[in-house]
Amino acid sequence: MPVDTRNLIEKIEALPADRIAEIEDFVEFIRLREQDRMLTRAAGAASVPSFAAVWSNPEDDVYDAI
């Protein structure tokens, strides 16, 4: 479903100032949470080469079949 940002903005603008402040806090929370998730994914991806030797070795090949 496409996002109708203009409609959303109109709905927000119709709210009292204290509710707009709540929405702004919530949007900031979502933005920071997404930023944290992106950093976590990037850190995980960056660690893959470092662990490749540990994860991929002849002694542990038996676990690859599980």
CHARMM internal coordinates of N, CA and C (Angstrom, degrees):
IC EDIT
DIST 1 N 1 CA 1.4469
DIST 1 CA 1 C 1.5324
ANGL 1 N 1 CA 1 C 108.15
DIST 1 C 2 N 1.3126
ANGL 1 CA 1 C 2 N 117.80
DIHE 1 N 1 CA 1 C 2 N 124.40
DIST 2 N 2 CA 1.4616
ANGL 1 C 2 N 2 CA 120.37
DIHE 1 CA 1 C 2 N 2 CA 179.40
DIST 2 CA 2 C 1.5332
ANGL 2 N 2 CA 2 C 110.75
DIHE 1 C 2 N 2 CA 2 C -68.20
DIST 2 C 3 N 1.3035
ANGL 2 CA 2 C 3 N 114.79
DIHE 2 N 2 CA 2 C 3 N 146.79
DIST 3 N 3 CA 1.4598
ANGL 2 C 3 N 3 CA 121.11
DIHE 2 CA 2 C 3 N 3 CA -179.42
DIST 3 CA 3 C 1.5251
ANGL 3 N 3 CA 3 C 108.86
DIHE 2 C 3 N 3 CA 3 C -87.96
DIST 3 C 4 N 1.3188
ANGL 3 CA 3 C 4 N 115.60
DIHE 3 N 3 CA 3 C 4 N 127.35
DIST 4 N 4 CA 1.4598
ANGL 3 C 4 N 4 CA 121.50
DIHE 3 CA 3 C 4 N 4 CA 177.43
DIST 4 CA 4 C 1.5315
ANGL 4 N 4 CA 4 C 107.04
DIHE 3 C 4 N 4 CA 4 C -97.53
DIST 4 C 5 N 1.3264
ANGL 4 CA 4 C 5 N 116.35
DIHE 4 N 4 CA 4 C 5 N 85.49
DIST 5 N 5 CA 1.4631
ANGL 4 C 5 N 5 CA 120.32
DIHE 4 CA 4 C 5 N 5 CA -174.99
DIST 5 CA 5 C 1.5298
ANGL 5 N 5 CA 5 C 112.22
DIHE 4 C 5 N 5 CA 5 C -64.67
DIST 5 C 6 N 1.3236
ANGL 5 CA 5 C 6 N 116.96
DIHE 5 N 5 CA 5 C 6 N -34.77
DIST 6 N 6 CA 1.4718
ANGL 5 C 6 N 6 CA 119.30
DIHE 5 CA 5 C 6 N 6 CA 179.62
DIST 6 CA 6 C 1.5353
ANGL 6 N 6 CA 6 C 109.92
DIHE 5 C 6 N 6 CA 6 C -61.75
DIST 6 C 7 N 1.3300
ANGL 6 CA 6 C 7 N 117.08
DIHE 6 N 6 CA 6 C 7 N -43.58
DIST 7 N 7 CA 1.4606
ANGL 6 C 7 N 7 CA 121.73
DIHE 6 CA 6 C 7 N 7 CA 178.88
DIST 7 CA 7 C 1.5317
ANGL 7 N 7 CA 7 C 110.42
DIHE 6 C 7 N 7 CA 7 C -63.36
DIST 7 C 8 N 1.3108
ANGL 7 CA 7 C 8 N 116.21
DIHE 7 N 7 CA 7 C 8 N -41.61
DIST 8 N 8 CA 1.4658
ANGL 7 C 8 N 8 CA 120.23
DIHE 7 CA 7 C 8 N 8 CA 178.40
DIST 8 CA 8 C 1.5276
ANGL 8 N 8 CA 8 C 110.73
DIHE 7 C 8 N 8 CA 8 C -62.82
DIST 8 C 9 N 1.3065
ANGL 8 CA 8 C 9 N 116.76
DIHE 8 N 8 CA 8 C 9 N -44.69
DIST 9 N 9 CA 1.4689
ANGL 8 C 9 N 9 CA 120.96
DIHE 8 CA 8 C 9 N 9 CA 179.70
DIST 9 CA 9 C 1.5283
ANGL 9 N 9 CA 9 C 110.55
DIHE 8 C 9 N 9 CA 9 C -61.76
DIST 9 C 10 N 1.3109
ANGL 9 CA 9 C 10 N 117.10
DIHE 9 N 9 CA 9 C 10 N -41.95
DIST 10 N 10 CA 1.4716
ANGL 9 C 10 N 10 CA 120.51
DIHE 9 CA 9 C 10 N 10 CA 178.21
DIST 10 CA 10 C 1.5221
ANGL 10 N 10 CA 10 C 111.15
DIHE 9 C 10 N 10 CA 10 C -61.67
DIST 10 C 11 N 1.3184
ANGL 10 CA 10 C 11 N 116.99
DIHE 10 N 10 CA 10 C 11 N -40.90
DIST 11 N 11 CA 1.4696
ANGL 10 C 11 N 11 CA 120.34
DIHE 10 CA 10 C 11 N 11 CA 178.66
DIST 11 CA 11 C 1.5228
ANGL 11 N 11 CA 11 C 110.56
DIHE 10 C 11 N 11 CA 11 C -64.61
DIST 11 C 12 N 1.3156
ANGL 11 CA 11 C 12 N 116.03
DIHE 11 N 11 CA 11 C 12 N -42.36
DIST 12 N 12 CA 1.4722
ANGL 11 C 12 N 12 CA 119.96
DIHE 11 CA 11 C 12 N 12 CA 179.31
DIST 12 CA 12 C 1.5169
ANGL 12 N 12 CA 12 C 110.53
DIHE 11 C 12 N 12 CA 12 C -64.86
DIST 12 C 13 N 1.3239
ANGL 12 CA 12 C 13 N 117.11
DIHE 12 N 12 CA 12 C 13 N -44.12
DIST 13 N 13 CA 1.4614
ANGL 12 C 13 N 13 CA 120.85
DIHE 12 CA 12 C 13 N 13 CA -179.11
DIST 13 CA 13 C 1.5254
ANGL 13 N 13 CA 13 C 112.38
DIHE 12 C 13 N 13 CA 13 C -62.72
DIST 13 C 14 N 1.3130
ANGL 13 CA 13 C 14 N 118.14
DIHE 13 N 13 CA 13 C 14 N -24.13
DIST 14 N 14 CA 1.4602
ANGL 13 C 14 N 14 CA 121.85
DIHE 13 CA 13 C 14 N 14 CA 179.66
DIST 14 CA 14 C 1.5288
ANGL 14 N 14 CA 14 C 112.73
DIHE 13 C 14 N 14 CA 14 C -79.66
DIST 14 C 15 N 1.3118
ANGL 14 CA 14 C 15 N 117.13
DIHE 14 N 14 CA 14 C 15 N -9.55
DIST 15 N 15 CA 1.4637
ANGL 14 C 15 N 15 CA 121.22
DIHE 14 CA 14 C 15 N 15 CA -177.90
DIST 15 CA 15 C 1.5240
ANGL 15 N 15 CA 15 C 111.29
DIHE 14 C 15 N 15 CA 15 C -84.37
DIST 15 C 16 N 1.3406
ANGL 15 CA 15 C 16 N 116.28
DIHE 15 N 15 CA 15 C 16 N 158.52
DIST 16 N 16 CA 1.4689
ANGL 15 C 16 N 16 CA 119.99
DIHE 15 CA 15 C 16 N 16 CA 173.83
DIST 16 CA 16 C 1.5348
ANGL 16 N 16 CA 16 C 110.47
DIHE 15 C 16 N 16 CA 16 C -66.76
DIST 16 C 17 N 1.3109
ANGL 16 CA 16 C 17 N 115.82
DIHE 16 N 16 CA 16 C 17 N 156.70
DIST 17 N 17 CA 1.4688
ANGL 16 C 17 N 17 CA 122.50
DIHE 16 CA 16 C 17 N 17 CA -175.31
DIST 17 CA 17 C 1.5207
ANGL 17 N 17 CA 17 C 112.93
DIHE 16 C 17 N 17 CA 17 C -55.23
DIST 17 C 18 N 1.3358
ANGL 17 CA 17 C 18 N 117.84
DIHE 17 N 17 CA 17 C 18 N -39.03
DIST 18 N 18 CA 1.4642
ANGL 17 C 18 N 18 CA 119.43
DIHE 17 CA 17 C 18 N 18 CA -178.38
DIST 18 CA 18 C 1.5253
ANGL 18 N 18 CA 18 C 111.51
DIHE 17 C 18 N 18 CA 18 C -66.64
DIST 18 C 19 N 1.3242
ANGL 18 CA 18 C 19 N 117.25
DIHE 18 N 18 CA 18 C 19 N -33.54
DIST 19 N 19 CA 1.4718
ANGL 18 C 19 N 19 CA 120.69
DIHE 18 CA 18 C 19 N 19 CA 177.35
DIST 19 CA 19 C 1.5249
ANGL 19 N 19 CA 19 C 110.45
DIHE 18 C 19 N 19 CA 19 C -72.45
DIST 19 C 20 N 1.3199
ANGL 19 CA 19 C 20 N 117.07
DIHE 19 N 19 CA 19 C 20 N -36.20
DIST 20 N 20 CA 1.4697
ANGL 19 C 20 N 20 CA 120.57
DIHE 19 CA 19 C 20 N 20 CA 176.97
DIST 20 CA 20 C 1.5218
ANGL 20 N 20 CA 20 C 109.65
DIHE 19 C 20 N 20 CA 20 C -63.02
DIST 20 C 21 N 1.3225
ANGL 20 CA 20 C 21 N 117.04
DIHE 20 N 20 CA 20 C 21 N -38.73
DIST 21 N 21 CA 1.4640
ANGL 20 C 21 N 21 CA 120.92
DIHE 20 CA 20 C 21 N 21 CA 177.13
DIST 21 CA 21 C 1.5253
ANGL 21 N 21 CA 21 C 110.64
DIHE 20 C 21 N 21 CA 21 C -62.99
DIST 21 C 22 N 1.3343
ANGL 21 CA 21 C 22 N 117.41
DIHE 21 N 21 CA 21 C 22 N -39.11
DIST 22 N 22 CA 1.4727
ANGL 21 C 22 N 22 CA 121.03
DIHE 21 CA 21 C 22 N 22 CA 176.79
DIST 22 CA 22 C 1.5230
ANGL 22 N 22 CA 22 C 110.78
DIHE 21 C 22 N 22 CA 22 C -62.92
DIST 22 C 23 N 1.3149
ANGL 22 CA 22 C 23 N 115.73
DIHE 22 N 22 CA 22 C 23 N -42.92
DIST 23 N 23 CA 1.4653
ANGL 22 C 23 N 23 CA 120.04
DIHE 22 CA 22 C 23 N 23 CA 179.33
DIST 23 CA 23 C 1.5187
ANGL 23 N 23 CA 23 C 110.08
DIHE 22 C 23 N 23 CA 23 C -63.56
DIST 23 C 24 N 1.3223
ANGL 23 CA 23 C 24 N 116.91
DIHE 23 N 23 CA 23 C 24 N -42.09
DIST 24 N 24 CA 1.4602
ANGL 23 C 24 N 24 CA 120.07
DIHE 23 CA 23 C 24 N 24 CA 178.85
DIST 24 CA 24 C 1.5259
ANGL 24 N 24 CA 24 C 110.66
DIHE 23 C 24 N 24 CA 24 C -61.57
DIST 24 C 25 N 1.3243
ANGL 24 CA 24 C 25 N 117.54
DIHE 24 N 24 CA 24 C 25 N -42.53
DIST 25 N 25 CA 1.4697
ANGL 24 C 25 N 25 CA 121.03
DIHE 24 CA 24 C 25 N 25 CA 177.22
DIST 25 CA 25 C 1.5287
ANGL 25 N 25 CA 25 C 110.69
DIHE 24 C 25 N 25 CA 25 C -61.26
DIST 25 C 26 N 1.3232
ANGL 25 CA 25 C 26 N 116.45
DIHE 25 N 25 CA 25 C 26 N -43.32
DIST 26 N 26 CA 1.4608
ANGL 25 C 26 N 26 CA 120.50
DIHE 25 CA 25 C 26 N 26 CA -179.15
DIST 26 CA 26 C 1.5197
ANGL 26 N 26 CA 26 C 111.38
DIHE 25 C 26 N 26 CA 26 C -65.11
DIST 26 C 27 N 1.3221
ANGL 26 CA 26 C 27 N 116.73
DIHE 26 N 26 CA 26 C 27 N -43.06
DIST 27 N 27 CA 1.4711
ANGL 26 C 27 N 27 CA 120.75
DIHE 26 CA 26 C 27 N 27 CA 178.36
DIST 27 CA 27 C 1.5275
ANGL 27 N 27 CA 27 C 109.95
DIHE 26 C 27 N 27 CA 27 C -62.22
DIST 27 C 28 N 1.3051
ANGL 27 CA 27 C 28 N 117.64
DIHE 27 N 27 CA 27 C 28 N -40.83
DIST 28 N 28 CA 1.4672
ANGL 27 C 28 N 28 CA 120.72
DIHE 27 CA 27 C 28 N 28 CA 177.62
DIST 28 CA 28 C 1.5211
ANGL 28 N 28 CA 28 C 110.60
DIHE 27 C 28 N 28 CA 28 C -64.03
DIST 28 C 29 N 1.3270
ANGL 28 CA 28 C 29 N 117.48
DIHE 28 N 28 CA 28 C 29 N -40.35
DIST 29 N 29 CA 1.4574
ANGL 28 C 29 N 29 CA 121.75
DIHE 28 CA 28 C 29 N 29 CA 176.54
DIST 29 CA 29 C 1.5243
ANGL 29 N 29 CA 29 C 110.73
DIHE 28 C 29 N 29 CA 29 C -59.11
DIST 29 C 30 N 1.3309
ANGL 29 CA 29 C 30 N 116.75
DIHE 29 N 29 CA 29 C 30 N -47.71
DIST 30 N 30 CA 1.4672
ANGL 29 C 30 N 30 CA 120.95
DIHE 29 CA 29 C 30 N 30 CA 179.51
DIST 30 CA 30 C 1.5186
ANGL 30 N 30 CA 30 C 110.82
DIHE 29 C 30 N 30 CA 30 C -62.36
DIST 30 C 31 N 1.3317
ANGL 30 CA 30 C 31 N 116.94
DIHE 30 N 30 CA 30 C 31 N -42.80
DIST 31 N 31 CA 1.4645
ANGL 30 C 31 N 31 CA 121.41
DIHE 30 CA 30 C 31 N 31 CA -179.58
DIST 31 CA 31 C 1.5334
ANGL 31 N 31 CA 31 C 110.90
DIHE 30 C 31 N 31 CA 31 C -61.57
DIST 31 C 32 N 1.3175
ANGL 31 CA 31 C 32 N 116.88
DIHE 31 N 31 CA 31 C 32 N -45.20
DIST 32 N 32 CA 1.4626
ANGL 31 C 32 N 32 CA 120.88
DIHE 31 CA 31 C 32 N 32 CA 179.67
DIST 32 CA 32 C 1.5254
ANGL 32 N 32 CA 32 C 111.62
DIHE 31 C 32 N 32 CA 32 C -67.12
DIST 32 C 33 N 1.3321
ANGL 32 CA 32 C 33 N 116.85
DIHE 32 N 32 CA 32 C 33 N -38.47
DIST 33 N 33 CA 1.4625
ANGL 32 C 33 N 33 CA 120.31
DIHE 32 CA 32 C 33 N 33 CA 177.86
DIST 33 CA 33 C 1.5287
ANGL 33 N 33 CA 33 C 110.38
DIHE 32 C 33 N 33 CA 33 C -63.03
DIST 33 C 34 N 1.3217
ANGL 33 CA 33 C 34 N 116.64
DIHE 33 N 33 CA 33 C 34 N -42.80
DIST 34 N 34 CA 1.4637
ANGL 33 C 34 N 34 CA 120.56
DIHE 33 CA 33 C 34 N 34 CA 178.46
DIST 34 CA 34 C 1.5332
ANGL 34 N 34 CA 34 C 110.66
DIHE 33 C 34 N 34 CA 34 C -65.06
DIST 34 C 35 N 1.3220
ANGL 34 CA 34 C 35 N 116.50
DIHE 34 N 34 CA 34 C 35 N -39.49
DIST 35 N 35 CA 1.4625
ANGL 34 C 35 N 35 CA 120.62
DIHE 34 CA 34 C 35 N 35 CA 177.38
DIST 35 CA 35 C 1.5344
ANGL 35 N 35 CA 35 C 110.07
DIHE 34 C 35 N 35 CA 35 C -62.12
DIST 35 C 36 N 1.3224
ANGL 35 CA 35 C 36 N 117.36
DIHE 35 N 35 CA 35 C 36 N -42.93
DIST 36 N 36 CA 1.4676
ANGL 35 C 36 N 36 CA 121.38
DIHE 35 CA 35 C 36 N 36 CA 177.64
DIST 36 CA 36 C 1.5239
ANGL 36 N 36 CA 36 C 111.11
DIHE 35 C 36 N 36 CA 36 C -61.65
DIST 36 C 37 N 1.3211
ANGL 36 CA 36 C 37 N 116.59
DIHE 36 N 36 CA 36 C 37 N -42.40
DIST 37 N 37 CA 1.4690
ANGL 36 C 37 N 37 CA 120.07
DIHE 36 CA 36 C 37 N 37 CA 178.88
DIST 37 CA 37 C 1.5140
ANGL 37 N 37 CA 37 C 111.35
DIHE 36 C 37 N 37 CA 37 C -63.73
DIST 37 C 38 N 1.3184
ANGL 37 CA 37 C 38 N 116.83
DIHE 37 N 37 CA 37 C 38 N -41.13
DIST 38 N 38 CA 1.4669
ANGL 37 C 38 N 38 CA 120.05
DIHE 37 CA 37 C 38 N 38 CA 179.03
DIST 38 CA 38 C 1.5264
ANGL 38 N 38 CA 38 C 110.50
DIHE 37 C 38 N 38 CA 38 C -64.16
DIST 38 C 39 N 1.3372
ANGL 38 CA 38 C 39 N 117.26
DIHE 38 N 38 CA 38 C 39 N -40.60
DIST 39 N 39 CA 1.4664
ANGL 38 C 39 N 39 CA 120.81
DIHE 38 CA 38 C 39 N 39 CA 178.00
DIST 39 CA 39 C 1.5226
ANGL 39 N 39 CA 39 C 111.23
DIHE 38 C 39 N 39 CA 39 C -65.23
DIST 39 C 40 N 1.3301
ANGL 39 CA 39 C 40 N 117.04
DIHE 39 N 39 CA 39 C 40 N -39.41
DIST 40 N 40 CA 1.4594
ANGL 39 C 40 N 40 CA 120.95
DIHE 39 CA 39 C 40 N 40 CA 178.38
DIST 40 CA 40 C 1.5201
ANGL 40 N 40 CA 40 C 110.80
DIHE 39 C 40 N 40 CA 40 C -63.69
DIST 40 C 41 N 1.3523
ANGL 40 CA 40 C 41 N 116.57
DIHE 40 N 40 CA 40 C 41 N -44.75
DIST 41 N 41 CA 1.4696
ANGL 40 C 41 N 41 CA 120.04
DIHE 40 CA 40 C 41 N 41 CA 177.75
DIST 41 CA 41 C 1.5252
ANGL 41 N 41 CA 41 C 111.24
DIHE 40 C 41 N 41 CA 41 C -62.66
DIST 41 C 42 N 1.3278
ANGL 41 CA 41 C 42 N 116.70
DIHE 41 N 41 CA 41 C 42 N -41.69
DIST 42 N 42 CA 1.4615
ANGL 41 C 42 N 42 CA 120.49
DIHE 41 CA 41 C 42 N 42 CA -179.78
DIST 42 CA 42 C 1.5281
ANGL 42 N 42 CA 42 C 110.85
DIHE 41 C 42 N 42 CA 42 C -65.09
DIST 42 C 43 N 1.3174
ANGL 42 CA 42 C 43 N 117.05
DIHE 42 N 42 CA 42 C 43 N -40.56
DIST 43 N 43 CA 1.4650
ANGL 42 C 43 N 43 CA 120.46
DIHE 42 CA 42 C 43 N 43 CA 178.42
DIST 43 CA 43 C 1.5249
ANGL 43 N 43 CA 43 C 110.67
DIHE 42 C 43 N 43 CA 43 C -65.04
DIST 43 C 44 N 1.3245
ANGL 43 CA 43 C 44 N 116.35
DIHE 43 N 43 CA 43 C 44 N -40.54
DIST 44 N 44 CA 1.4669
ANGL 43 C 44 N 44 CA 120.19
DIHE 43 CA 43 C 44 N 44 CA 177.36
DIST 44 CA 44 C 1.5144
ANGL 44 N 44 CA 44 C 111.76
DIHE 43 C 44 N 44 CA 44 C -62.86
DIST 44 C 45 N 1.3232
ANGL 44 CA 44 C 45 N 116.03
DIHE 44 N 44 CA 44 C 45 N -44.48
DIST 45 N 45 CA 1.4631
ANGL 44 C 45 N 45 CA 120.47
DIHE 44 CA 44 C 45 N 45 CA 179.56
DIST 45 CA 45 C 1.5271
ANGL 45 N 45 CA 45 C 111.10
DIHE 44 C 45 N 45 CA 45 C -65.78
DIST 45 C 46 N 1.3212
ANGL 45 CA 45 C 46 N 116.79
DIHE 45 N 45 CA 45 C 46 N -37.19
DIST 46 N 46 CA 1.4596
ANGL 45 C 46 N 46 CA 120.61
DIHE 45 CA 45 C 46 N 46 CA -179.96
DIST 46 CA 46 C 1.5278
ANGL 46 N 46 CA 46 C 111.79
DIHE 45 C 46 N 46 CA 46 C -68.95
DIST 46 C 47 N 1.3252
ANGL 46 CA 46 C 47 N 117.42
DIHE 46 N 46 CA 46 C 47 N -27.52
DIST 47 N 47 CA 1.4632
ANGL 46 C 47 N 47 CA 120.43
DIHE 46 CA 46 C 47 N 47 CA -177.84
DIST 47 CA 47 C 1.5239
ANGL 47 N 47 CA 47 C 113.01
DIHE 46 C 47 N 47 CA 47 C -82.32
DIST 47 C 48 N 1.3200
ANGL 47 CA 47 C 48 N 118.32
DIHE 47 N 47 CA 47 C 48 N -15.88
DIST 48 N 48 CA 1.4643
ANGL 47 C 48 N 48 CA 121.05
DIHE 47 CA 47 C 48 N 48 CA -177.08
DIST 48 CA 48 C 1.5215
ANGL 48 N 48 CA 48 C 112.11
DIHE 47 C 48 N 48 CA 48 C -55.86
DIST 48 C 49 N 1.3350
ANGL 48 CA 48 C 49 N 120.23
DIHE 48 N 48 CA 48 C 49 N -49.79
DIST 49 N 49 CA 1.4712
ANGL 48 C 49 N 49 CA 118.75
DIHE 48 CA 48 C 49 N 49 CA 179.47
DIST 49 CA 49 C 1.5315
ANGL 49 N 49 CA 49 C 112.98
DIHE 48 C 49 N 49 CA 49 C -60.95
DIST 49 C 50 N 1.3211
ANGL 49 CA 49 C 50 N 116.63
DIHE 49 N 49 CA 49 C 50 N -35.17
DIST 50 N 50 CA 1.4622
ANGL 49 C 50 N 50 CA 119.79
DIHE 49 CA 49 C 50 N 50 CA -179.51
DIST 50 CA 50 C 1.5246
ANGL 50 N 50 CA 50 C 112.15
DIHE 49 C 50 N 50 CA 50 C -66.14
DIST 50 C 51 N 1.3133
ANGL 50 CA 50 C 51 N 116.78
DIHE 50 N 50 CA 50 C 51 N -34.98
DIST 51 N 51 CA 1.4522
ANGL 50 C 51 N 51 CA 120.94
DIHE 50 CA 50 C 51 N 51 CA -178.53
DIST 51 CA 51 C 1.5240
ANGL 51 N 51 CA 51 C 113.44
DIHE 50 C 51 N 51 CA 51 C -93.02
DIST 51 C 52 N 1.3030
ANGL 51 CA 51 C 52 N 118.11
DIHE 51 N 51 CA 51 C 52 N -3.89
DIST 52 N 52 CA 1.4680
ANGL 51 C 52 N 52 CA 120.97
DIHE 51 CA 51 C 52 N 52 CA -176.02
DIST 52 CA 52 C 1.5248
ANGL 52 N 52 CA 52 C 111.33
DIHE 51 C 52 N 52 CA 52 C -56.12
DIST 52 C 53 N 1.3174
ANGL 52 CA 52 C 53 N 117.52
DIHE 52 N 52 CA 52 C 53 N -43.10
DIST 53 N 53 CA 1.4633
ANGL 52 C 53 N 53 CA 120.52
DIHE 52 CA 52 C 53 N 53 CA -179.41
DIST 53 CA 53 C 1.5285
ANGL 53 N 53 CA 53 C 111.38
DIHE 52 C 53 N 53 CA 53 C -66.43
DIST 53 C 54 N 1.3175
ANGL 53 CA 53 C 54 N 116.57
DIHE 53 N 53 CA 53 C 54 N -34.01
DIST 54 N 54 CA 1.4547
ANGL 53 C 54 N 54 CA 120.57
DIHE 53 CA 53 C 54 N 54 CA -179.64
DIST 54 CA 54 C 1.5250
ANGL 54 N 54 CA 54 C 110.30
DIHE 53 C 54 N 54 CA 54 C -75.05
DIST 54 C 55 N 1.3341
ANGL 54 CA 54 C 55 N 116.79
DIHE 54 N 54 CA 54 C 55 N -41.28
DIST 55 N 55 CA 1.4554
ANGL 54 C 55 N 55 CA 121.23
DIHE 54 CA 54 C 55 N 55 CA -175.92
DIST 55 CA 55 C 1.5241
ANGL 55 N 55 CA 55 C 112.42
DIHE 54 C 55 N 55 CA 55 C -78.57
DIST 55 C 56 N 1.3021
ANGL 55 CA 55 C 56 N 116.80
DIHE 55 N 55 CA 55 C 56 N -28.89
DIST 56 N 56 CA 1.4613
ANGL 55 C 56 N 56 CA 120.36
DIHE 55 CA 55 C 56 N 56 CA -175.39
DIST 56 CA 56 C 1.5222
ANGL 56 N 56 CA 56 C 109.45
DIHE 55 C 56 N 56 CA 56 C -115.21
DIST 56 C 57 N 1.3223
ANGL 56 CA 56 C 57 N 115.21
DIHE 56 N 56 CA 56 C 57 N 94.08
DIST 57 N 57 CA 1.4603
ANGL 56 C 57 N 57 CA 119.64
DIHE 56 CA 56 C 57 N 57 CA 178.85
DIST 57 CA 57 C 1.5294
ANGL 57 N 57 CA 57 C 108.31
DIHE 56 C 57 N 57 CA 57 C -147.56
DIST 57 C 58 N 1.3204
ANGL 57 CA 57 C 58 N 117.27
DIHE 57 N 57 CA 57 C 58 N 156.11
DIST 58 N 58 CA 1.4735
ANGL 57 C 58 N 58 CA 120.47
DIHE 57 CA 57 C 58 N 58 CA -176.03
DIST 58 CA 58 C 1.5266
ANGL 58 N 58 CA 58 C 114.05
DIHE 57 C 58 N 58 CA 58 C -58.68
DIST 58 C 59 N 1.3153
ANGL 58 CA 58 C 59 N 117.17
DIHE 58 N 58 CA 58 C 59 N -33.95
DIST 59 N 59 CA 1.4677
ANGL 58 C 59 N 59 CA 119.98
DIHE 58 CA 58 C 59 N 59 CA -178.02
DIST 59 CA 59 C 1.5351
ANGL 59 N 59 CA 59 C 111.62
DIHE 58 C 59 N 59 CA 59 C -65.05
DIST 59 C 60 N 1.3021
ANGL 59 CA 59 C 60 N 116.48
DIHE 59 N 59 CA 59 C 60 N -29.04
DIST 60 N 60 CA 1.4674
ANGL 59 C 60 N 60 CA 120.10
DIHE 59 CA 59 C 60 N 60 CA -177.10
DIST 60 CA 60 C 1.5204
ANGL 60 N 60 CA 60 C 113.67
DIHE 59 C 60 N 60 CA 60 C -101.08
DIST 60 C 61 N 1.3219
ANGL 60 CA 60 C 61 N 118.15
DIHE 60 N 60 CA 60 C 61 N 5.59
DIST 61 N 61 CA 1.4638
ANGL 60 C 61 N 61 CA 121.01
DIHE 60 CA 60 C 61 N 61 CA -178.72
DIST 61 CA 61 C 1.5232
ANGL 61 N 61 CA 61 C 112.16
DIHE 60 C 61 N 61 CA 61 C -60.39
DIST 61 C 62 N 1.3108
ANGL 61 CA 61 C 62 N 116.84
DIHE 61 N 61 CA 61 C 62 N -27.82
DIST 62 N 62 CA 1.4640
ANGL 61 C 62 N 62 CA 120.41
DIHE 61 CA 61 C 62 N 62 CA -179.96
DIST 62 CA 62 C 1.5349
ANGL 62 N 62 CA 62 C 109.96
DIHE 61 C 62 N 62 CA 62 C -61.58
DIST 62 C 63 N 1.3270
ANGL 62 CA 62 C 63 N 117.98
DIHE 62 N 62 CA 62 C 63 N -31.00
DIST 63 N 63 CA 1.4574
ANGL 62 C 63 N 63 CA 121.74
DIHE 62 CA 62 C 63 N 63 CA -179.17
DIST 63 CA 63 C 1.5310
ANGL 63 N 63 CA 63 C 111.98
DIHE 62 C 63 N 63 CA 63 C -74.25
DIST 63 C 64 N 1.3102
ANGL 63 CA 63 C 64 N 117.50
DIHE 63 N 63 CA 63 C 64 N -20.81
DIST 64 N 64 CA 1.4699
ANGL 63 C 64 N 64 CA 120.37
DIHE 63 CA 63 C 64 N 64 CA 179.48
DIST 64 CA 64 C 1.5198
ANGL 64 N 64 CA 64 C 111.53
DIHE 63 C 64 N 64 CA 64 C -65.23
DIST 64 C 65 N 1.3080
ANGL 64 CA 64 C 65 N 117.92
DIHE 64 N 64 CA 64 C 65 N -24.52
DIST 65 N 65 CA 1.4557
ANGL 64 C 65 N 65 CA 122.15
DIHE 64 CA 64 C 65 N 65 CA -178.76
DIST 65 CA 65 C 1.5250
ANGL 65 N 65 CA 65 C 112.58
DIHE 64 C 65 N 65 CA 65 C -82.89
DIST 65 C 66 N 1.2801
ANGL 65 CA 65 C 66 N 116.78
DIHE 65 N 65 CA 65 C 66 N -10.29
DIST 66 N 66 CA 1.4835
ANGL 65 C 66 N 66 CA 120.68
DIHE 65 CA 65 C 66 N 66 CA -177.63
DIST 66 CA 66 C 1.5082
ANGL 66 N 66 CA 66 C 109.90
DIHE 65 C 66 N 66 CA 66 C -77.14
END
COOR INIT
IC SEED 1 N 1 CA 1 C
IC BUILD
